[in-house]
């Protein structure tokens, strides 16, 4: 029986797409559901292209009810992957999936993490600090932004002529290269 992943995303979903592509032909793991807090998120179209069911939820459903957890349990989801999901994960969801939720951050944590540090905000902060390198951090999710145990980090060089788009591109290349592989390694170790 395949292990089942749910992806949470808030926006375009380029990492979600790479995960969908990666697991499309897997005999062991499947992406079973894509969830979002944004009814206009392009990730919904990406999921539809792969014929993966989706669910849109609001703050009340996510934070004040068990509906999202019930949906995940009913679909027998084994693992959760955050892919550009911007809301803090509630303790009830962390307790329902202990050690089974991962996130990717577009910087080398612990630097440039925390509330409000996502996307271009992170890249601009890295550049403003004059960092010689940027990178990505894949980590487990706990009840605080970007503070869960690190699983994997990868780095890239920032050249003095690099602009925001170049830094973002270098980071995204690393995300797309490593996130599906790291997720697969972790999920394969899960006991069903």
Secondary structure by P-SEA (a helix, b strand, c coil): cbbbbbbbbccccaaaaaaaaaaccccccccccccccccccaaaaaaaaacbbbbbbccccccccaaaaaaaaaacccbbbbccccccccaaaaaaccccbbbbbcccccccccccccaaaaaaaaaaacccccbbbbbbbccccccccccbbbbbbbcccccaaaaaaaaaaaaaacaaaaaaaaaaaccc
